[in-house]
Amino acid sequence: MSEQIEYIELRFSDILGRLKAMIIPCKGADTIEELRKDPALKKGTSLDGSSVTGLASVELSDLRLVPDPNFLFELPYAARRTAAVMCFLKRKGDDPDSGFKYQRDTRGILHTVCEEYLPGKMQLKVKIEPEFHFITSDRNVFDTAGYADTYPRNYGGDVLLEIASAVREIGMQPRVIHHEAGEAQQEIEIDYVDSIRMADFILTFKNLAQTLALSQEMDVTFMPKPFEGAAGNGLHCHLQLWDGNANLFGRNDGNRLSDIGRKFIAGLLKHAKAITAIANPSVNSYKRLVPHHEAPVYITWGFMNRTVLVRVPLFEKPEKAAVELRSPDSMANPYLLFAAIIAAGMDGIENDLSPPDPRSEDIFALSDEERMSLAIESLPANLGEALEELKKDEVIRKALGKEMVDTYVRIKRDEWREYTNSIVTLWEWKKYHSH
């Protein structure tokens, strides 16, 4: 077997945020730096867009994958030495060096949003907390350990460290690696990078976790609510807005959130219902968004409060200031998610929006009357409601593009209609079979 890199996976995302790839041969290369000079990396390859969810219709299906060498790495698990690179999508025949972005390329949409909404040296930096479950081949929990348990109770700990090591090999920076509160639930926190790179990381992280778990005869699920009555899997996103070397969410007088930070929060709250259609895009997502499981339900914010939608974690230095959006889950397409977050936050800044008063109490413990008196609204209760909110939010629609939003809503409406009108669940049998 060759000891050189001889193949490149050209990777891209479908509209739902699922990783796809085409593999092409390359000249034998000893290192990634050597591979960067290979003409195959610039050439890319063609793609039948009609065979990938949401990318193209059959009469306009010829697309091209254009590799982005800024995210090129060697796969840590391949039997043969293989590199992977994230790609943009373009119509076949378009100049690959042109600035034109294909309207259904979610990665391209995020790039465009960053260029248009974050001028100069501004960038949104993101830290993520992806939660997932180790499960057996018959879909049961792999262990019965709890929060911060270690080996031998957490007997999937070796695989967790193997995933963390693979993550480090390709340039991600794990901060904390631990067993979460639910049985067999795990978390690897990934440190701040710019939103484009983090979106690439999320797709890559899920692929690494699933691949390495399967090599140990176990499986991984990122389902928001895989087990009834148990903790769900979120993708908490910590956000910082930087301009050059300055974190705009911090203040020079210590550990206080800046006015810009508050305006960004106001934008997130204003557009929270529409963002939910992107951040929580599955039927299963809304079985996680229920009270008392550390998942947000109400559109509020506060300092250190884990019952609110947008939390401001404690920080001691201005450069550490951040806001945490707690609603997303890993079913989300991260490119669309971060594009929507940027558009919402910048709407708050540009239109000088003010958030409501921060909440310090347990929001779940308030009565409906108390929440109503405080004008606290709820997130959409299901996917159907969330899609209606996305349809009518002009700020988010403009950022993502009409064609993208219309295509996304159509696909997700079909999913919602299938679930509500066609699927007969075990719960229904138990509830109604002898009525």
N, C-alpha and C positions, 0 to 999 in steps of 0.2 A: 504494500500500500504506500502511495506517495506520502512524503513528509511535508509537501508543500500545499498551500491553499490553491485548489483547482476549480472551486465552484463558488458562485455568489448567489445568495438568496435575495432577490429583489422584492422587498416587502412593502405592503401598502395596507390600507384599511378600507373595509367596505363601509357603507353609510351607517351601519349599526356599531361600528367600532371593533369589528372582528378582524384579527390579523390574517392576511392572505399573502401569498408569495409565488413568484415564478423563479425558477433556478436556471442560471446560465453558466456555461463554462468560462474560465478565464485562463490566462497564462499562469503557469506555476509561479507562486509568490511565496517567499519565506516569511514576510511580515505584512501587516496591514499597510504600512507606509509604502512598501513596494507595490502593493496592489493598487494604491491610489493612482498610479501612473498607467494602469492598464486601460486601453481604449474601450474595452467592454464595459467599464464602469460608467463611462460617459454615454455610451450608446444606448444602454437600457434594452428594453425589448417591448414587443407589441403585446396587446391584451384584448381579449374579448370581454368588453365591459358589460354586455348583456347577460353574461353568465355569473355576475357578481351582484349581490343584493344592492339595488338602488343606484348602480353606477351608470347604466346606459340602457336605452331601448334597443331592440334588435335591429332597427333600421339605421341606427347611429352608434354602432357598438365598437368601432375600431379606436382603441385607445393606446397610449404608449406610457410605459413606466420610465420616468426620468430619475435616476438615482441622485440622492443628496449625500455627497461624500462627507458632510458634517456629522452624519450618524452612520458610520461604517465600523464594524467590529467583527471579531471572529467568534463564531458560536462555540460556547464552552462545552457542549454536549455531543457534537456531531461525531459519527464514526469516522468519517473522512473530514479532513480539515476544510471547513466551509466558512465563508464570510457572509455577513448579512448587512444590508443597507436599506434604510427607509427611502421611499420614492415619492415623487409627485406624480400626478396623473395629468396627461395632456391628450388632446385629440391627436390621433395619428395624422401626421402631415404638418402639424404646427411646429414652429421653430422651438426646439427644447431649451434654447437660451433666452427665449422671449419672456417677458414678465407676465404673460397671460396665464391665469390659473383656471383650470377646468371647474365649472360651477358645482360639480358634485364630488370634487376632491376635498374631503374634510380636512386633510392636512394642509392643503393649499388655502382653504378658507381661514384657518387659524393664522397662517403666515400673513394673509391679506389684512386680517383684523389687527394684528400686531403692527403692521406697517401704517395703517390708516388711523388707528385709535391711540397708538403709543408713539408719538413723534420723537425725533431726536434719539437720545440715549435712554428713553424710558423702556422699561420692561416689567412684566409681571413675573415674579418669582414664586414658585409653588413648592411646598413640601407636602407629601402625601402619607396617609396612614391606611394602606390597603389591608383589609381584613379578609380572611378566607378560612375554609375548613379543610382539614385532612379527612378524607373519607375512604372507606373500604370499597372493594370492587362491587359489593352489593348495596352501596350507597348508605351505609351506616357510619356513625362517628368512629374515627380511628382510635380515639382515647377518651377518657373521662376526666382529664385534668381540668384545672380551673386557672384563674388569672395568675400569671407569673409563676406557675408551677414549672419545675425543671425535671430533668431525668431522675428517676425512672418513671414518674407519673406521666410526664410528657414524653412518651417514648417515640414520638415523631421528631424529637429535638434534633437528631442528627441530620435528618432530611431538611429541616428548617435552616440549619447552618449551611448545608450544601447549597440551598437556594441563595442564601445571603452571600456566600462566597462567589457564586456565579454572577450575581448582581454586581459585586465589586469588580470582577474581572472586566466587565464591559463598561465601567465608568460610573455606575450609580454609587451613591454613598449611603449605605444603611446607617441609621442613627441608633435605633433600638430594635431588638429582635426578641420576641417573647410570645408566650402562650397568652391568648386573650381569655375573656371571662367565660365564654361558652365552651362546652365540651368539644374538643378537637379543633377549636378556633385559634388561629394564629395571626400574627401581625409582624410585618417588617416595615418600619418607618423609613422612608427615603428622603434625604435632605434636599434643601432648596436648590433648584436650578430654574432657568427661564421656562416659561410655559410651553414653548414649542418642544424643547428637549424633554420636559417632563411628560408630555403627551406621548412622545416616542417611547419613553421609559415605561409607561404604564402598559402599553401593548406588549413590550418586550418582557416586562416583569411577569405578566400573566402567563405568557408562553413558557418562560423559564420554569416557573413554579409548577405548571402542569406537566411539562416534559420530565423534569427531574423527579417529581413524585411518581410518575408512571414507571420510571426506571427502577423504583423501589417497590413495585407492585402495590402501589396505593394510588389515590387520586386526589385532586384538589378541586373544590368548587368555590367560585366567587359569587354564587347566588346570594342575593340580598337576604333571603329568609329560607334557608334550606331545611330547617327543622321547626316544627310547630312548637310555640311556647318558649323557644330558646332565643338567645341573642342573635341578631342579624349581622350581616357583613356590610359595613360602610366603606366609603372612600373619603374620609375627612380630608379637606383641602385647606392647608394653611397658606395664606396669600400675603405677599409683600409687593408693594409698588415702588420700584426704584427708578431714579433718574441719575444716571451715571453712578457715582459712589454714594448717593444719598438715598436712604430709605424714607420715602415720603409719608409713611404712616407713623414715623417717630417724631418726637419734638426734642429740641436741644436742651430743654429744661428737665430731662429725666424720663420717667416711665409713664408718660401720659400719651394717649392716642392723639394724633394731630387732627386738625380740622379736615384735611384731605382724607384721612382715614375714616372719619365719621361720614363724610359725603359719599365715599366709596361704599360704606355699609348701607347708607340710605338707598343707593342705587340697587344694591343686591336685594334689599327688602322690597323695593318697589317692583322689581321684576322677578321676584322669587317664584311666583306661580308659573310663569312661562319657563323659567329655568328648570323647574321640576320636570317638565316633559323631556328635557335633555339629560338632567342629572339622575333621573329615576325612570328609565325608559321601558321597564318591563312590567308585566302584570304582577310579578312576584315582588317588585320594588315596594309596593304599597302595603305589603304585609310586614315590612320592616318599619315603615313610618307610622308607628303606633306608640302611645305613651308608655313610659316606664322601662324602655329598653335602650336608653341613651341615644335614641334617634329622634330628630326634631319633628314636630307636628305643627307648631305654631310659628308665625312669622314675627319673630322678635329678635332682639340682640341683647348682649350683656357681657360683663367682665367676669371671666372664669366660670360662668354659669353653663353647665352641660345640658340644661333643658331648653336652651334657646337655639334658634336656627343659625345665627352668626355669633360666635363667641370670640372675645378678645382675651387670649391667654396672657398670663402674667409675664411681664418683661421688665428688665432692669436698665437696659440701654436702648437708645433710640434706634440703633441699627437692628435690634431684635424685634421691633414692633411688628405685629401681624394680626390678621383677622382670619378666623377659621370658619369656613362654610361646612356645616356638619351633615347636610342632607345627601350629597351624592353617594352613589354606589358604583361598583366596578362594572356594571352592565353598561354604563354610559360610554359613548364615544368621547374620548378625552379631548379630541381636537374641537369638537362642537361645544363641549362643556366649557373649556377655557375661553373659547371665542365668545360664548354667551356671558361668562363672568366678566370679561374685559369690557364688553359693550355695556353691561348693566352698571358696573362700577364707574366707568368713565361718564356715563349719563348722569350719575349722581354728582360727580365732580364738576362737569361742564355746566350743569343746570343748578348748581349751588343748593342741592337738596339737603335737608336736615333729617336725621333719623329721629324716631320717637325716643322717649326716655329709655335708657337701658333698664333691663329687668334683672333683679338680683334674687327674686324668689323662685321657688320651684313652680314653673309654669303649669306642669301637669297637675299640681295640687289645687290650682285655682278652679273655682266653679265656672260654668258656662257664663253665668251672669257677671262674674268678676272679670273674665276675659273680655266680654262684650263691653263692659264699662271702660276698659282700658284700650278699646279699639284694636284688640289683638285678633288678627285673622288667621285662618288655617291654610296650610298647604292643600293642594288638590288631594282628594281622597282616593282617587284611582287614576289609571292611565287615561281613560276617556276624558275626564275633567281636565287633566294636565294638557292634553293636546288642544283642547278648546282654548285654554289660556295662551298657549304658544301661538295659535292662529291669530289672535287679536293683539299681540304685543308687537307694535310697530318697530320698536328699538331693536329687539332681538331678531325679528324678521329681516330687517335691513342689514344687520351685521352678518347673518348667516346666508342671506340671499334668498329671494323668493323661490327660485327653482329648488334649492336645497330644502327649505322648510316645507314646500308643497310635497316634495317626494318623501321626505321623512314622515310627515303627518299621514300621508296615504299608506305607507308601509305599516306604521304603528296603529293606524285605525283598523287595518285588516287584522292585525294581531289581536287587538282589543275585541273586535267583532267575533273573531274565531273563539276566543275565550268565553265571552258572554253568551253567545248564541249557539255554539256548536259543541263545546266540550262538556261532557258529563263527568263530574268529579266523584271521588269516593265519598266526600262529605255529603253530596246530594243523595247518594244511595242510602247512606246511613240515616239522613234526615227525613227522606220522603218515601222510601220504598214500600213502607207498610202504612202510610198515612190513610 
